[in-house]
Amino acid sequence: MTEIFKKHWSEYKYSKNMLQDALIKHVMDLMPYRMSDEGEVLEIIMNIKESDEQSWINAWSNMAAKLTEPCA
């Protein structure tokens, strides 16, 4: 059988921090069920500092606040 892909999707790392990486992948996996949005998750990832728990909390909290504020 010919090998089409050289790497498995799980080899891609969103974070060097193992827990952050696993949680991001978990949230990404919720997309088919409309429980997460790719753009929102990617925006959050861009605002997280590596292995910084407080930036993780702030990024998710800021997105939650953004999504729950009324439209003008």
Residue pairs with C-beta under 8 A, 6 or more apart in sequence:
10 25
13 21
14 20
14 21
14 24
14 25
14 45
15 21
15 24
15 45
15 48
15 50
15 51
16 50
16 51
17 50
17 51
20 48
20 51
20 56
24 41
24 45
27 36
27 41
28 36
28 38
28 41
30 36
31 37
31 38
31 41
40 63
40 67
43 63
44 59
44 60
44 63
47 55
47 58
47 59
47 62
48 55
48 56
48 59
49 55
